[in-house]
Amino acid sequence: MKLVVKQCVCLFMFSLLSEAVLAKEKVLVVGAGIVGASIGYHLSLEEVEVTIIDMQSPASHASLATFAWINASWAKQPQAYHALNQQSVGYWHELSKQIGVPVKWGGSLEWFESSDRQEKLGLQVAEQIDWGEAAEILPVVSAKMLEPNVTFMGADNVAYSANDGAVDPSQATKKLLSAAQTNGAKVIYPCKLNGIAKTLKGEIADTTCGPMPFDQIVLAVGAASKTIANIAKLNIPQRSTPGIIVVTEPTEPLLNRIIVAPGVHIHQRFDGRIVVGEQAGAPKTSAHNLRLKGRPNRYPSQVLAQDHAQRVLDLAVKYVPRLTNVKADEILIGWRPLPLDGHPVLGYSSEEPSVYIAVSHSGITLAPIIGRLVAKELIEKRPLEVLNAYRPNREFITVVRY
Ligand SMILES: Cc1cc2nc3c(=O)[nH]c(=O)nc-3n(C[C@H](O)[C@H](O)[C@H](O)COP(=O)(O)OP(=O)(O)OC[C@H]3O[C@@H](n4cnc5c(N)ncnc54)[C@H](O)[C@@H]3O)c2cc1C
């Protein structure tokens, strides 16, 4: 009898022990934009139980309404941040093969209107070369040979950055998520995180799709700084600015590279659609302020949307005249996740130790490297030196680089 009891106790202890040993760490990633998707994908490659939720749907916010230029350009300052972008551009080559998403490589061509700014661009390109970037200044005749359909209006010289590329951001986000699902991750939407609670059994996320236990939670919620303040109990100051993105109907092959013209950015996707991003931003009139207050992703009416799209397309036609009769298909307003100093915010909250924040501008460029490094920090629970400059508790100073 004694022996049977002893055996039972042993078995019970063994099953408790093995449960503890076998129970995988539960990581809940909140936000299925490209940053959350990449973190979720990289976690799914490890022995972790990953769930990714989104209050709307994958790539429904900044990762939809983005220009999606992959670059380590002059604006990526200082050198350490530039190097992080370079690494990510390099890693895009590998990741795009892993998840089966094509990136349109071929480089970018950039120029400005004023001679002062052009002169500065020359200096910035020289710095890029020093930092190991494949950048050079081309005379317009050479640029014209690369892009015969572009009018390099107002320029004698053009900066050529051969390593740059562009991606369909929605496709890339969805591919990352489906690769994560193949590896066993759960992707749930619409599902909004409302809060977190501490219980005797551990921490629970209060979501619109039910309670979710977690060991670590990642807030990859982009420009939703109120969510970060509520959950991470930290104020990450952002100056999220809106940008208009117009995606046209498919058209004949016109562009091979990314065109960074004065006031407007243009590239053509593999499916023939042209993507145009306006650089100026909305004028600060009271009508605009009122309309933009709720951070809409679409215009309130089709007429207004078409008016704005035409204005943006007219800008593009100045530099690519063959776009004259090309029609807008999607007209989007994107809100940049933009910490005040322009750099990513990556790290645990000092107030909520199980909450990790992952917010970044240039998130299309940086998603691969952020995904890889953040997943490593979450799994190893050891800070990586390369991310130390981007911690949430740093002092934020406003820096406007564009
Ligand atoms: C106009 C514009 C042009 C840009 N151009 C470029 C460029 O050329 N190159 C480049 O590299 N970057 C560019 N960016 C920046 C880039 O698009 C972003 O950095 C990137 O998309 C951020 O991805 P994300 O996943 O962090 O955020 P998002 O894509 O915004 O995803 C955040 C997600 O979190 C979800 N969410 C929020 N709160 C909750 C909650 N409480 N519960 C559940 N889910 C929640 C949202 O629904 C959303 O889907 C541009 C951005 C804009 C707006």
The ligand as a MOL file (V3000), in Angstrom:
LIG
                    3D

  0  0  0     0  0            999 V3000
M  V30 BEGIN CTAB
M  V30 COUNTS 53 58 0 0 0
M  V30 BEGIN ATOM
M  V30 1 C 2.7040 57.7330 -45.3880 0
M  V30 2 C 3.7700 56.8140 -44.8620 0
M  V30 3 C 4.8990 56.5350 -45.6260 0
M  V30 4 C 5.8850 55.6900 -45.1170 0
M  V30 5 N 6.9430 55.3610 -45.9130 0
M  V30 6 C 7.8500 54.4540 -45.4680 0
M  V30 7 C 8.8980 54.0240 -46.3370 0
M  V30 8 O 8.9720 54.4220 -47.5080 0
M  V30 9 N 9.7960 53.1120 -45.8410 0
M  V30 10 C 9.7230 52.6380 -44.5440 0
M  V30 11 O 10.5670 51.8380 -44.1530 0
M  V30 12 N 8.7170 53.0260 -43.7190 0
M  V30 13 C 7.8020 53.9190 -44.1470 0
M  V30 14 N 6.7750 54.3050 -43.3380 0
M  V30 15 C 6.7400 53.7940 -41.9560 0
M  V30 16 C 6.2040 52.3640 -41.9120 0
M  V30 17 O 5.1080 52.2130 -42.7390 0
M  V30 18 C 5.8660 52.0220 -40.4690 0
M  V30 19 O 6.9970 52.2460 -39.6680 0
M  V30 20 C 5.4220 50.5680 -40.3180 0
M  V30 21 O 4.3820 50.2540 -41.1850 0
M  V30 22 C 4.9930 50.3570 -38.8720 0
M  V30 23 O 4.4910 49.0670 -38.7380 0
M  V30 24 P 3.8330 48.6290 -37.3770 0
M  V30 25 O 3.5320 47.1960 -37.4920 0
M  V30 26 O 4.6710 49.0840 -36.2440 0
M  V30 27 O 2.5060 49.5350 -37.2560 0
M  V30 28 P 1.0760 49.3610 -37.9400 0
M  V30 29 O 1.1830 48.8650 -39.3150 0
M  V30 30 O 0.3560 50.6470 -37.7190 0
M  V30 31 O 0.4210 48.2100 -37.0870 0
M  V30 32 C -0.0170 48.3990 -35.7710 0
M  V30 33 C -1.2210 47.4780 -35.5890 0
M  V30 34 O -1.6000 47.4950 -34.2210 0
M  V30 35 C -2.9920 47.2920 -34.1660 0
M  V30 36 N -3.4230 47.7380 -32.8450 0
M  V30 37 C -3.3290 48.9690 -32.3000 0
M  V30 38 N -3.8470 48.9730 -31.0540 0
M  V30 39 C -4.2670 47.7110 -30.8000 0
M  V30 40 C -4.8940 47.0790 -29.6830 0
M  V30 41 N -5.1850 47.7440 -28.5570 0
M  V30 42 N -5.2080 45.7580 -29.7780 0
M  V30 43 C -4.9290 45.0560 -30.9030 0
M  V30 44 N -4.3330 45.6200 -31.9850 0
M  V30 45 C -4.0070 46.9160 -31.9370 0
M  V30 46 C -3.5370 48.1200 -35.3200 0
M  V30 47 O -4.8000 47.6650 -35.7490 0
M  V30 48 C -2.4510 47.9200 -36.3730 0
M  V30 49 O -2.7890 46.9250 -37.3320 0
M  V30 50 C 5.7570 55.1330 -43.8100 0
M  V30 51 C 4.6090 55.3810 -43.0710 0
M  V30 52 C 3.6120 56.2030 -43.5820 0
M  V30 53 C 2.3720 56.4290 -42.7810 0
M  V30 END ATOM
M  V30 BEGIN BOND
M  V30 1 1 1 2
M  V30 2 1 2 3
M  V30 3 2 2 52
M  V30 4 2 3 4
M  V30 5 1 4 5
M  V30 6 1 4 50
M  V30 7 2 5 6
M  V30 8 1 6 7
M  V30 9 1 6 13
M  V30 10 2 7 8
M  V30 11 1 7 9
M  V30 12 1 9 10
M  V30 13 2 10 11
M  V30 14 1 10 12
M  V30 15 2 12 13
M  V30 16 1 13 14
M  V30 17 1 14 15
M  V30 18 1 14 50
M  V30 19 1 15 16
M  V30 20 1 16 17
M  V30 21 1 16 18
M  V30 22 1 18 19
M  V30 23 1 18 20
M  V30 24 1 20 21
M  V30 25 1 20 22
M  V30 26 1 22 23
M  V30 27 1 23 24
M  V30 28 2 24 25
M  V30 29 1 24 26
M  V30 30 1 24 27
M  V30 31 1 27 28
M  V30 32 2 28 29
M  V30 33 1 28 30
M  V30 34 1 28 31
M  V30 35 1 31 32
M  V30 36 1 32 33
M  V30 37 1 33 34
M  V30 38 1 33 48
M  V30 39 1 34 35
M  V30 40 1 35 36
M  V30 41 1 35 46
M  V30 42 1 36 37
M  V30 43 1 36 45
M  V30 44 2 37 38
M  V30 45 1 38 39
M  V30 46 1 39 40
M  V30 47 2 39 45
M  V30 48 1 40 41
M  V30 49 2 40 42
M  V30 50 1 42 43
M  V30 51 2 43 44
M  V30 52 1 44 45
M  V30 53 1 46 47
M  V30 54 1 46 48
M  V30 55 1 48 49
M  V30 56 2 50 51
M  V30 57 1 51 52
M  V30 58 1 52 53
M  V30 END BOND
M  V30 END CTAB
M  END
